Amino acid sequence: MANALRLGVAGLGTVGASVIRLLSQHGDALARKNGRAAKVVAVSARDPNRDRGVDVSGLTWFTDPVALANSDEIDVFVELIGGDSGPAEDSVRAALSAGKHVVTANKALLAKHGVELAALAELNRVSLNYEAAVAGGIPIVKTLRESLSGNAVNRIYGIMNGTCNYILTRMERDGISFEDCLADAQRLGYAEADPSFDIEGNDTAHKLAILTSLAFGTKISADDVYLEGITSITTADIQAADELGYRIKLLGVAQRTDTGIEQRVHPTMVPKHSAIAQVDGVLNAVAVDGDFVGSLVLVGPGAGGDATASSVVSDIADLARGCRTNVLGMPADELADYTRAQMRRHEGGYYIRFSVHDRPGAFAEIAKAMGNKAISLQSIVQRARAKVAATDLQSVILITHETTEVAVREALDEIAASGVISGVPQMIRIEKLN
């Protein structure tokens, strides 16, 4: 058997400790499977005295991750620090420049610098593996980069943030408000003290941008993701979706259109019968539509120490077997420039909820505006029980047939100008799914 692959792990938080524990428990089996052992020989973290639940006493300790990245003691630098700059970026660049393979779980780093780092890895003939950066334990990177390389991908979409999925699941299941669900998620450790990165959709956007590059052969362009979070979703929307045969999920969607590649993250109504609608709690799911494979859905834990460590060690196993592939599926210098599709050309149905003044002619104004933009309505829902207390407002819900987003927004502007509604209408896209 070849000499052991020597690993240097930078970052000993939940994931780093799980990686060390996994390798300790399954190291012998991995060596037999891969024909080469993988062994942690050095680590880097800020506090050498902290109890992490794993034995690091026999490992070389580095206070500076860049020094670890440059060390002759290691063959592979495992970056689990996090962040799109600072020590994470500096140490990864140092490792690649020094001819060391890199394994990372850092989606923010890849979303911002992925193309540059891919080029640096290819220049130095080393690997940059990042299965754990997207959807935790779900092997979606390998699926796109390797298993589906013979397919032309038409669309990729999914639930990529467990915090948001947990909140939306609880809102539906228990009928409680967004604010109460968020507080519960924070108490259980599913949401950060500052949850904005998750609930505003930024976490999903980073992951989607990486998958878009793999799926469509374009440069990563996280800044071009259309973004809406879940903070505007109410129990009224959740209940209406249920009655209409839908569930609300925060989806990241990328698809090819006639104006470019569309990347969008937003709350979405999905049919209850669809596979993605069955994914609840903190689970993630990623679906790929390919021309030969059809529709493929992968479901699993999207975060957590053990699930993420599983993906990290999968990347390490590839290196132990001598497997190396292009970082983003093709040489970095052959990636196409990203052309952003016109979001408002997106076609599909829409759920629209208004607070309508209960007065003669109000519905006529709404119907007129919709008709002016050639928007066909599938259904109109108005119930007495939906009346807003102590006001003349009625809650009215429209479901449209397929139409363009620009038409819907122009109609909403016309309706707002007419004075028949109060506040900002709620609009949620309806995605056509299998």
Residue pairs with C-beta under 8 A, 6 or more apart in sequence:
1 31
1 35
1 36
1 37
2 35
2 36
3 36
4 31
4 36
4 37
4 38
4 39
5 36
5 37
5 38
5 39
5 75
5 76
5 316
5 319
5 320
6 39
6 41
6 42
6 73
6 74
6 75
6 76
7 23
7 38
7 39
7 40
7 41
7 42
7 74
7 75
7 76
7 78
7 316
8 40
8 41
8 42
8 43
8 44
8 62
8 68
8 69
8 71
8 73
8 74
8 76
8 77
8 78
9 16
9 19
9 20
9 40
9 42
9 43
9 44
9 78
9 80
10 16
10 43
10 44
10 45
10 62
10 65
10 68
10 69
10 77
10 78
10 79
10 80
10 81
10 87
10 91
11 44
11 45
11 65
11 79
11 80
11 81
11 82
12 20
12 43
12 44
12 45
12 50
12 52
12 56
12 80
13 80
14 304
14 305
15 80
15 105
15 132
15 305
15 308
15 309
15 312
16 43
16 45
16 52
16 78
16 80
17 52
17 53
17 54
17 305
18 305
18 306
18 308
18 309
19 40
19 78
19 80
19 309
19 312
19 313
20 40
20 43
20 54
20 56
21 53
21 54
21 309
22 306
22 309
22 310
22 313
23 30
23 38
23 39
23 40
23 313
23 316
24 54
24 55
26 313
27 37
27 38
27 39
30 37
30 38
30 313
30 317
30 320
31 37
31 38
31 320
33 317
34 317
34 320
34 321
35 320
35 321
36 320
36 321
37 320
38 76
38 313
38 316
38 317
38 319
38 320
40 59
41 59
41 60
41 73
41 74
42 59
42 60
42 61
42 62
42 68
42 71
42 73
42 74
43 56
43 59
43 60
43 61
43 62
43 68
44 61
44 62
44 63
44 64
44 65
44 67
44 68
46 63
48 61
48 63
60 71
60 73
62 68
62 71
65 79
65 81
65 87
65 88
65 90
65 91
66 87
66 90
66 91
66 94
68 74
68 77
68 91
69 77
69 91
69 92
69 94
69 95
69 98
69 100
70 94
70 95
70 98
74 100
75 100
75 101
75 319
76 100
76 101
76 102
76 103
76 316
76 319
77 91
77 92
77 95
77 100
77 101
77 102
77 103
78 102
78 103
78 104
78 312
78 316
79 88
79 91
79 92
79 95
79 102
79 103
79 104
79 105
79 106
79 109
80 104
80 105
80 106
80 312
81 87
81 88
81 91
81 106
82 88
82 105
82 106
82 108
83 89
83 106
83 108
83 109
84 106
84 108
84 109
84 111
84 112
84 113
85 109
85 112
88 104
88 106
88 109
89 109
89 113
92 102
92 104
92 106
92 109
92 117
92 128
93 117
93 120
95 101
95 102
96 102
96 117
96 120
96 121
96 124
96 126
96 128
97 120
97 124
99 124
99 125
99 126
100 126
101 126
101 127
101 128
101 129
101 319
102 121
102 126
102 127
102 128
102 129
103 129
103 130
103 132
103 312
103 315
103 316
103 319
104 110
104 128
104 129
104 130
104 132
104 133
105 130
105 132
105 133
105 308
105 311
105 312
106 130
106 133
107 130
107 133
107 134
107 203
107 206
107 207
107 210
108 206
109 117
110 117
110 130
110 133
110 206
110 210
110 220
111 205
111 206
111 207
111 209
111 210
111 220
111 222
112 222
114 210
114 213
114 220
114 327
114 328
115 213
115 219
115 220
115 328
115 332
115 335
117 128
117 327
118 128
118 326
118 327
118 328
118 332
119 332
119 333
121 127
121 128
121 327
122 326
122 327
122 331
122 332
126 324
127 318
127 319
127 324
127 325
127 327
128 327
129 315
129 316
129 318
129 319
130 141
130 210
130 315
131 139
131 140
131 141
131 142
131 311
131 312
131 314
131 315
132 308
132 309
132 311
132 312
132 315
133 141
133 207
133 210
134 140
134 141
134 160
134 207
134 210
134 211
134 286
135 158
135 160
135 207
135 284
135 286
135 298
135 300
135 302
136 162
136 284
136 300
136 301
136 302
136 303
136 304
136 307
136 308
136 311
137 300
137 301
137 302
137 304
137 306
137 307
137 308
137 310
137 311
138 284
138 285
138 286
138 298
138 299
138 300
138 301
138 302
138 311
139 298
139 311
139 314
140 211
140 286
140 288
140 298
141 210
141 214
142 314
143 288
143 296
143 298
144 153
144 156
144 211
144 214
144 215
144 288
144 329
145 214
145 325
145 326
145 328
145 329
146 325
148 288
148 290
148 293
148 296
149 329
150 292
151 290
151 291
151 292
151 293
152 290
152 291
153 215
153 216
153 288
153 289
153 290
153 291
154 255
154 256
154 289
154 290
154 291
155 253
155 254
155 255
155 256
155 288
155 289
156 211
156 212
156 215
156 253
156 254
156 255
156 286
156 287
156 288
156 289
157 251
157 252
157 253
157 254
157 255
157 276
157 286
157 287
157 431
157 433
158 251
158 252
158 276
158 284
158 285
158 286
158 287
159 165
159 249
159 250
159 251
159 276
159 279
159 283
159 284
159 285
159 286
159 302
160 203
160 204
160 207
160 208
160 252
160 284
160 286
160 302
161 198
161 201
161 203
161 204
161 250
161 284
161 302
162 190
162 281
162 282
162 283
162 284
162 301
162 302
162 303
163 185
163 190
163 191
163 192
163 195
163 198
163 199
163 203
163 282
164 198
164 199
164 201
164 204
164 229
164 230
164 250
165 249
165 250
165 279
165 280
165 281
165 282
165 283
165 284
166 181
166 185
166 190
166 191
166 281
166 282
167 178
167 181
167 182
167 185
167 191
167 199
167 230
168 230
168 233
168 238
168 247
168 248
168 249
168 250
168 267
169 280
169 281
170 176
170 181
170 184
170 185
171 177
171 178
171 181
171 233
171 235
171 238
172 238
172 241
172 242
172 247
172 248
173 280
175 235
175 238
175 239
176 235
177 234
177 235
178 230
178 231
178 233
178 234
182 191
182 195
182 199
185 191
185 195
186 192
186 193
186 195
190 282
191 198
191 199
192 198
196 202
197 203
199 229
199 230
199 231
200 227
200 229
200 231
201 227
201 228
201 229
201 230
201 250
201 265
201 266
202 227
204 250
204 252
204 265
205 222
205 225
205 227
205 252
205 263
205 265
206 222
207 252
208 225
208 252
208 253
208 254
208 263
208 265
209 220
209 221
209 222
209 224
209 225
209 263
210 220
211 252
211 254
211 286
212 218
212 220
212 221
212 254
212 261
212 263
212 338
213 219
213 220
213 328
213 329
213 335
214 328
214 329
215 254
215 288
216 254
216 256
216 261
216 336
217 329
217 330
217 334
217 335
217 336
218 261
218 335
218 336
218 337
218 338
218 339
219 335
219 336
219 337
219 338
220 328
220 338
221 263
221 338
221 340
224 263
224 338
224 340
225 252
225 263
225 264
225 265
226 262
226 263
226 264
226 265
226 266
226 343
227 264
227 265
227 266
228 265
228 266
228 267
229 250
229 267
230 250
230 267
232 267
232 426
233 248
233 267
233 428
234 426
236 353
236 386
236 395
237 248
237 351
237 353
237 426
237 428
238 248
240 351
240 353
240 381
240 397
241 247
241 248
241 269
241 351
241 428
243 381
244 269
244 351
244 379
244 381
244 397
244 399
245 271
245 272
246 269
246 270
246 271
246 272
246 277
246 351
246 430
247 269
247 270
247 272
247 277
248 267
248 268
248 269
248 270
248 428
249 267
249 268
249 270
249 276
249 277
249 279
250 265
250 266
250 267
250 268
251 265
251 266
251 267
251 268
251 270
251 276
251 431
252 263
252 264
252 265
253 262
253 263
253 264
253 265
253 268
253 431
254 261
254 262
254 263
254 264
255 261
255 262
256 262
257 341
257 345
257 346
259 339
259 341
259 342
259 345
260 338
260 339
260 340
260 341
260 342
261 338
261 339
261 340
261 341
262 340
262 341
262 343
262 346
263 340
264 343
264 346
266 428
266 429
267 428
267 429
268 428
268 429
268 430
268 431
269 351
269 428
269 429
269 430
269 431
270 276
270 277
270 430
270 431
270 433
271 277
271 433
274 433
274 434
275 285
275 287
275 297
275 299
275 433
275 434
276 285
276 287
276 297
276 433
277 433
279 285
279 299
282 301
282 302
282 303
282 304
283 299
283 300
283 301
283 302
284 299
284 300
284 301
284 302
284 303
285 297
285 298
285 299
285 300
286 297
286 298
287 295
287 296
287 297
287 298
287 433
288 295
288 296
289 295
289 296
290 296
295 434
300 307
301 307
318 324
326 332
328 335
343 405
344 404
344 405
344 406
344 409
345 404
345 405
345 406
346 404
346 405
346 429
347 402
347 403
347 404
347 405
348 402
348 403
348 429
348 430
348 431
348 432
349 378
349 399
349 400
349 401
349 402
349 403
349 429
349 430
349 432
350 398
350 399
350 400
350 403
350 405
350 408
350 427
350 428
350 429
350 430
351 397
351 398
351 399
351 426
351 427
351 428
351 429
351 430
352 397
352 398
352 399
352 400
352 408
352 412
352 425
352 426
352 427
353 395
353 396
353 397
353 398
353 425
353 426
354 366
354 395
354 396
354 397
354 398
354 415
354 421
354 425
355 388
355 393
355 394
355 395
355 396
355 421
355 422
355 423
356 362
356 363
356 366
356 393
356 394
356 395
356 396
356 420
356 421
356 422
357 392
357 393
357 394
357 419
357 420
357 421
357 422
358 387
358 392
358 393
358 394
359 392
359 420
361 420
362 420
362 421
363 396
365 415
365 418
365 420
366 396
366 398
366 415
366 420
366 421
367 377
369 411
369 412
369 414
369 415
369 418
370 377
370 398
370 400
370 411
372 411
372 414
373 403
373 407
373 408
373 410
373 411
373 414
374 403
374 407
375 400
375 401
375 403
375 407
375 408
375 411
376 400
376 401
376 403
377 398
377 399
377 400
377 401
378 399
378 400
378 401
379 397
379 398
379 399
380 396
380 397
380 398
380 399
381 396
381 397
381 398
381 399
382 394
382 395
382 396
382 397
383 395
386 394
386 395
386 396
387 393
387 394
387 395
388 394
388 395
391 422
393 422
399 430
400 408
405 429
408 427
412 425
412 427
415 421
415 425
416 424
416 425
